Amino acid sequence: KMWSRRRDGAEPLVKAAPRAPVGCGEVLLTTSLVVALYLAALGALHRRVVALPALAAGGGGTNYWGTLPSAWDHPEPNYLVSPAIGEFWSVLTTIPVAGTLLLHLGLKYGYGWKVLRIYFLTCGMYTLAFSAHLTLQKHIFSTTVTAVMSNALLTFLQFSGVVHKTLKSAWVRGTVVLLAEVVLVSTVATLPYALEANGGVWTLFVVQSPGVFLATGIAAWLEAWASTKVERSTYHTVRLAGCFLSSAMVLSFFECMYGFEYGCVDQLWGFPWLHIAIHIFEQVGIYIFGVGVAALHELLFLSQPREGAEIRHAAFGMVPYLYCPDAAGEPEFGPKAPPAEDPKVEEPLKVMETPEVAEARGRSREPHVIA
């Protein structure tokens, strides 16, 4: 074990009790807490705006944040449910449920920092998306898209060595990421405003879909050529995530083509069913992708894979997660029983020959020890 002794060099330590598996109640509690937190923030904002003298009469059609018209406007009526919330339904479905649940699992089971930094960025990018749909502010939208794709590039930088031996070089991976970031930032800064209509929605599709389709195909290829059960399980998880995200990209294309005409239900406060379906597929896909990333690191990348780690399912088999019985790097606790003392080996009996015996045997008169 990594921690067989305490850092102060004191007595040995026993193996820690294994971490408990994830239960349905744990999943519900974690997701409920983050949803409640963001809903409380929205409620407080709504009450504050409604109380303003200029908006005391309430009603939709306002432009509270002053960002309309916007190239990033999505197919959902603005400020229809609340005078403080630009796109109400889109805001609700960008609460960082997937990122929060992944981060909870990562901290509970002690995933490596390569995994945790992806989880932190996932929470950040969803909070940015939440703010972008709330305000329709173009700079927040641009930052959101950049953060989403930067998270994908970070994953490439850390784990793409499994694809080909060329990518095992940190210089090669770093060069690819640097060039991709330059193209990404340039595209996000110019394309939404170069297109005549719905530029932001088309930019989301153009920027995200090629990488999603490519990564899904690579994951399927790796799964097909996997040589062990652990590899197949890991790559299957990543491929499943890619299927959800690819489905979201297909829906995104239809949204670009027809969403502004047929993508809303006016009778349900402008419910943008097509865009909400995209958000749901993305949340599910990103969560499963996070599980796959954890499996990649803990089971395939470490020189010594986590003992007892495996992909399990919680909440009636609907929520996959990487179970690790021991948190990596955590010292085990509790003193061991003192080791049994080695039995004493009795020294052979030493008998001193007398001079008379030695002389009788024709030997030296000097004392001789018989063992």
C-alpha positions as CSV (number, residue, x, y, z in Angstrom):
1,K,0.0,0.0,0.0
2,M,1.1,3.6,-0.7
3,W,0.5,4.5,2.9
4,S,1.9,1.7,5.0
5,R,3.3,4.0,7.7
6,R,2.4,7.4,9.0
7,R,4.4,10.3,7.8
8,D,6.0,10.7,11.2
9,G,7.4,7.2,10.9
10,A,5.4,5.8,13.8
11,E,3.7,2.5,14.0
12,P,2.2,0.8,10.9
13,L,-1.4,1.5,9.9
14,V,-4.1,-0.9,9.0
15,K,-6.2,-0.8,5.8
16,A,-9.0,1.8,5.8
17,A,-12.6,0.7,5.6
18,P,-13.8,0.7,1.9
19,R,-15.8,3.7,0.7
20,A,-19.5,3.1,0.5
21,P,-21.1,2.7,-2.9
22,V,-23.3,5.5,-4.3
23,G,-27.0,5.1,-3.4
24,C,-30.1,6.5,-5.0
25,G,-30.7,8.9,-2.0
26,E,-27.1,10.3,-2.4
27,V,-27.7,11.1,-6.1
28,L,-31.1,12.8,-5.3
29,L,-29.7,14.8,-2.4
30,T,-26.7,16.1,-4.4
31,T,-28.7,17.1,-7.4
32,S,-31.5,18.6,-5.3
33,L,-29.1,20.8,-3.4
34,V,-27.5,22.3,-6.5
35,V,-30.9,22.8,-8.1
36,A,-32.3,24.4,-5.0
37,L,-29.3,26.7,-4.7
38,Y,-29.7,28.0,-8.3
39,L,-33.4,28.3,-8.1
40,A,-33.1,30.3,-4.9
41,A,-30.8,32.7,-6.7
42,L,-33.3,33.0,-9.6
43,G,-36.1,33.6,-7.2
44,A,-34.2,36.3,-5.3
45,L,-33.4,38.0,-8.6
46,H,-37.0,37.8,-9.8
47,R,-38.3,39.4,-6.6
48,R,-35.8,42.2,-6.8
49,V,-36.6,43.1,-10.4
50,V,-40.3,42.9,-10.0
51,A,-40.1,45.3,-7.0
52,L,-38.4,48.0,-9.2
53,P,-40.7,51.0,-9.8
54,A,-40.2,50.8,-13.6
55,L,-41.3,47.1,-13.6
56,A,-43.8,47.2,-10.8
57,A,-46.5,46.3,-13.3
58,G,-44.6,43.1,-14.3
59,G,-45.3,41.3,-17.6
60,G,-43.0,40.0,-20.3
61,G,-41.5,41.7,-23.3
62,T,-39.0,43.6,-21.2
63,N,-35.3,44.0,-21.9
64,Y,-34.0,44.2,-18.3
65,W,-30.4,43.3,-19.1
66,G,-30.3,45.6,-22.2
67,T,-28.8,42.9,-24.5
68,L,-31.6,42.6,-27.2
69,P,-31.4,42.2,-30.0
70,S,-28.7,39.6,-29.7
71,A,-26.9,37.4,-32.2
72,W,-26.9,34.6,-29.6
73,D,-30.7,34.7,-29.1
74,H,-32.1,31.1,-29.1
75,P,-35.6,30.0,-30.2
76,E,-37.4,30.9,-27.0
77,P,-39.5,34.0,-26.2
78,N,-37.5,36.4,-24.1
79,Y,-38.6,37.6,-20.6
80,L,-41.9,35.7,-21.0
81,V,-42.0,34.0,-17.6
82,S,-40.0,36.5,-15.6
83,P,-38.9,40.1,-16.4
84,A,-35.5,39.3,-15.0
85,I,-34.8,36.1,-17.0
86,G,-34.0,36.3,-20.7
87,E,-34.6,32.6,-21.6
88,F,-36.4,31.0,-18.7
89,W,-36.5,27.3,-19.8
90,S,-33.0,27.4,-21.1
91,V,-31.7,28.8,-17.8
92,L,-33.4,26.0,-15.8
93,T,-31.8,23.3,-18.0
94,T,-28.2,24.7,-17.6
95,I,-28.1,24.4,-13.9
96,P,-24.8,22.4,-13.4
97,V,-26.4,19.1,-12.3
98,A,-24.0,16.9,-14.2
99,G,-20.8,18.8,-13.1
100,T,-21.9,18.9,-9.5
101,L,-22.6,15.2,-9.3
102,L,-19.3,14.4,-11.0
103,L,-17.4,16.7,-8.6
104,H,-19.1,15.0,-5.6
105,L,-18.0,11.6,-6.9
106,G,-14.5,12.8,-7.6
107,L,-14.0,14.2,-4.1
108,K,-15.7,11.2,-2.4
109,Y,-13.6,8.6,-4.2
110,G,-10.4,10.6,-4.5
111,Y,-10.0,10.7,-8.3
112,G,-6.8,12.2,-9.6
113,W,-6.3,15.9,-10.3
114,K,-6.4,15.3,-14.1
115,V,-10.0,14.2,-13.6
116,L,-11.0,16.8,-11.0
117,R,-9.8,19.8,-13.0
118,I,-12.2,18.6,-15.8
119,Y,-15.0,18.4,-13.3
120,F,-14.3,21.9,-12.0
121,L,-14.3,23.2,-15.5
122,T,-17.6,21.4,-16.2
123,C,-19.2,23.2,-13.3
124,G,-17.8,26.5,-14.5
125,M,-18.9,26.2,-18.1
126,Y,-22.5,25.3,-17.0
127,T,-22.6,28.2,-14.7
128,L,-21.5,30.4,-17.6
129,A,-24.2,28.9,-19.8
130,F,-26.7,29.6,-17.0
131,S,-25.7,33.2,-16.9
132,A,-25.6,33.5,-20.7
133,H,-29.2,32.4,-21.1
134,L,-30.2,34.5,-18.2
135,T,-28.8,37.8,-19.6
136,L,-28.3,37.1,-23.3
137,Q,-25.0,38.9,-22.9
138,K,-22.8,38.2,-26.0
139,H,-19.5,38.2,-24.1
140,I,-20.8,35.6,-21.6
141,F,-22.1,33.4,-24.5
142,S,-18.7,33.6,-26.2
143,T,-16.9,32.7,-23.0
144,T,-19.3,29.8,-22.5
145,V,-18.6,28.3,-25.9
146,T,-14.9,28.8,-25.4
147,A,-15.0,27.1,-22.0
148,V,-17.0,24.1,-23.4
149,M,-14.5,23.4,-26.2
150,S,-11.5,24.2,-23.9
151,N,-12.8,21.4,-21.6
152,A,-12.8,19.0,-24.6
153,L,-9.3,20.2,-25.5
154,L,-8.1,19.7,-22.0
155,T,-9.3,16.1,-22.1
156,F,-7.5,15.7,-25.4
157,L,-4.3,17.1,-23.9
158,Q,-4.4,14.7,-20.9
159,F,-5.7,11.5,-22.4
160,S,-5.3,11.3,-26.1
161,G,-2.2,9.2,-25.8
162,V,-4.4,6.1,-25.9
163,V,-5.4,6.8,-29.5
164,H,-2.0,6.7,-31.2
165,K,1.7,6.5,-30.3
166,T,2.3,9.9,-31.9
167,L,0.0,11.5,-29.4
168,K,2.0,10.2,-26.5
169,S,4.3,13.2,-27.1
170,A,3.4,16.1,-24.8
171,W,4.8,18.5,-27.4
172,V,2.5,17.1,-30.2
173,R,-0.6,17.3,-28.0
174,G,0.3,20.8,-26.7
175,T,0.8,22.1,-30.3
176,V,-2.5,20.6,-31.4
177,V,-4.3,22.2,-28.4
178,L,-2.7,25.6,-28.9
179,L,-3.6,25.8,-32.6
180,A,-7.1,24.6,-31.9
181,E,-7.6,27.3,-29.2
182,V,-6.5,30.0,-31.7
183,V,-9.0,28.7,-34.2
184,L,-11.7,28.4,-31.6
185,V,-11.3,31.9,-30.2
186,S,-11.2,33.4,-33.7
187,T,-14.3,31.6,-34.8
188,V,-16.4,32.4,-31.7
189,A,-15.4,36.1,-32.0
190,T,-16.4,36.5,-35.6
191,L,-18.8,33.9,-36.9
192,P,-21.9,34.8,-34.9
193,Y,-21.8,38.3,-36.3
194,A,-20.9,37.4,-39.8
195,L,-24.0,35.3,-40.4
196,E,-27.1,37.2,-41.2
197,A,-29.6,35.3,-39.0
198,N,-29.3,33.0,-35.9
199,G,-25.5,33.4,-35.9
200,G,-25.0,32.3,-32.4
201,V,-27.0,29.0,-32.8
202,W,-25.2,28.2,-36.0
203,T,-21.8,28.9,-34.3
204,L,-22.6,26.4,-31.5
205,F,-23.3,23.7,-34.1
206,V,-20.3,24.5,-36.3
207,V,-17.8,24.7,-33.3
208,Q,-19.0,21.7,-31.3
209,S,-20.2,19.1,-33.7
210,P,-17.0,18.1,-35.6
211,G,-15.2,17.3,-32.4
212,V,-18.1,15.4,-30.9
213,F,-18.6,13.2,-34.0
214,L,-14.8,12.5,-34.3
215,A,-14.4,11.6,-30.6
216,T,-17.5,9.3,-30.7
217,G,-16.0,7.5,-33.7
218,I,-12.6,7.1,-32.0
219,A,-14.2,5.8,-28.8
220,A,-16.1,3.2,-30.9
221,W,-12.9,2.2,-32.6
222,L,-11.1,1.8,-29.3
223,E,-13.9,-0.2,-27.8
224,A,-13.9,-2.6,-30.9
225,W,-10.1,-3.2,-30.5
226,A,-10.0,-3.3,-26.7
227,S,-8.0,-6.3,-25.4
228,T,-9.3,-6.5,-21.8
229,K,-12.6,-6.3,-20.0
230,V,-11.5,-3.1,-18.2
231,E,-10.6,-1.4,-21.5
232,R,-13.9,-2.5,-23.1
233,S,-15.9,-1.2,-20.2
234,T,-14.0,2.1,-20.2
235,Y,-14.3,2.8,-23.9
236,H,-17.9,1.7,-23.9
237,T,-18.7,4.4,-21.4
238,V,-16.9,7.0,-23.4
239,R,-18.7,5.8,-26.6
240,L,-22.1,5.9,-24.8
241,A,-21.4,9.5,-23.8
242,G,-20.5,10.3,-27.4
243,C,-23.8,8.9,-28.6
244,F,-25.7,11.2,-26.3
245,L,-23.6,14.2,-27.3
246,S,-23.9,13.3,-31.0
247,S,-27.6,13.1,-30.7
248,A,-27.6,16.6,-29.2
249,M,-25.6,17.8,-32.2
250,V,-28.1,16.3,-34.7
251,L,-30.9,18.0,-32.8
252,S,-28.8,21.2,-32.9
253,F,-28.7,21.1,-36.7
254,F,-32.5,20.8,-36.8
255,E,-32.8,23.6,-34.4
256,C,-30.7,25.8,-36.7
257,M,-32.9,24.9,-39.6
258,Y,-36.4,24.8,-38.1
259,G,-36.2,25.7,-34.4
260,F,-37.2,29.3,-34.7
261,E,-40.4,28.3,-36.6
262,Y,-41.4,25.1,-34.9
263,G,-39.3,24.7,-31.8
264,C,-41.6,26.4,-29.2
265,V,-44.9,25.6,-27.6
266,D,-46.6,28.9,-27.1
267,Q,-49.3,27.4,-24.8
268,L,-46.6,26.4,-22.3
269,W,-45.1,29.9,-21.8
270,G,-43.0,29.5,-25.0
271,F,-41.5,26.1,-24.0
272,P,-38.6,25.5,-26.5
273,W,-39.0,21.7,-26.6
274,L,-36.2,21.2,-29.2
275,H,-33.6,23.3,-27.4
276,I,-34.5,21.7,-24.0
277,A,-34.1,18.3,-25.6
278,I,-30.6,19.4,-26.7
279,H,-29.7,20.5,-23.2
280,I,-30.9,17.3,-21.6
281,F,-28.9,15.1,-24.0
282,E,-25.9,17.3,-23.3
283,Q,-26.2,17.1,-19.6
284,V,-26.6,13.3,-19.7
285,G,-23.7,12.9,-22.2
286,I,-21.4,15.2,-20.3
287,Y,-22.0,13.3,-17.1
288,I,-21.4,9.9,-18.7
289,F,-18.3,11.3,-20.3
290,G,-17.0,12.4,-16.9
291,V,-17.4,8.9,-15.7
292,G,-15.5,7.6,-18.7
293,V,-12.7,10.1,-18.0
294,A,-12.4,8.9,-14.4
295,A,-12.2,5.3,-15.6
296,L,-9.5,6.2,-18.2
297,H,-7.4,7.8,-15.5
298,E,-7.9,5.5,-12.6
299,L,-8.0,2.2,-14.5
300,L,-5.8,2.7,-17.6
301,F,-3.4,5.6,-17.1
302,L,-2.1,5.0,-13.6
303,S,1.0,2.8,-13.4
304,Q,-0.8,0.9,-10.7
305,P,-4.6,0.9,-11.3
306,R,-6.8,1.6,-8.3
307,E,-7.4,-1.6,-6.5
308,G,-11.0,-2.7,-6.6
309,A,-12.1,0.2,-8.8
310,E,-14.9,-0.5,-11.3
311,I,-17.8,1.1,-13.1
312,R,-21.0,0.5,-11.2
313,H,-24.6,1.9,-11.5
314,A,-26.8,3.6,-8.9
315,A,-30.4,4.8,-8.8
316,F,-31.9,1.5,-10.3
317,G,-29.1,1.2,-12.8
318,M,-29.7,4.6,-14.4
319,V,-26.6,6.5,-13.0
320,P,-23.2,5.0,-13.9
321,Y,-20.2,6.0,-11.7
322,L,-16.6,4.8,-11.0
323,Y,-16.5,3.1,-7.7
324,C,-13.2,3.1,-5.8
325,P,-13.1,1.4,-2.4
326,D,-10.1,3.4,-1.2
327,A,-9.4,7.1,-1.8
328,A,-6.1,7.6,-3.6
329,G,-3.4,9.0,-1.4
330,E,-5.4,8.8,1.7
331,P,-3.4,7.4,4.7
332,E,-5.0,4.3,6.2
333,F,-6.0,4.6,9.8
334,G,-5.8,2.6,13.0
335,P,-2.9,0.9,14.5
336,K,-2.1,-2.7,13.5
337,A,-1.8,-5.3,16.1
338,P,1.8,-5.5,17.3
339,P,3.8,-8.1,15.3
340,A,4.5,-11.3,17.1
341,E,8.0,-11.5,18.5
342,D,10.3,-13.9,16.8
343,P,10.9,-16.9,19.0
344,K,14.2,-16.8,20.8
345,V,16.8,-19.1,19.3
346,E,18.6,-20.7,22.2
347,E,22.3,-20.7,21.9
348,P,24.0,-24.0,21.9
349,L,25.3,-25.3,25.2
350,K,29.0,-24.5,25.5
351,V,31.0,-27.2,27.4
352,M,34.6,-26.5,28.4
353,E,36.9,-29.5,28.0
354,T,39.2,-30.1,31.0
355,P,42.9,-30.4,30.4
356,E,42.8,-34.0,31.4
357,V,40.2,-34.9,28.7
358,A,42.1,-33.0,26.0
359,E,45.4,-34.7,27.0
360,A,43.7,-38.1,26.9
361,R,42.4,-37.4,23.4
362,G,45.8,-36.3,22.3
363,R,44.8,-32.8,21.7
364,S,46.2,-29.4,22.7
365,R,46.0,-28.6,26.5
366,E,44.4,-25.3,25.5
367,P,40.7,-25.1,26.4
368,H,38.4,-26.2,23.6
369,V,34.7,-25.3,23.2
370,I,32.3,-28.0,22.1
371,A,29.1,-26.6,20.4
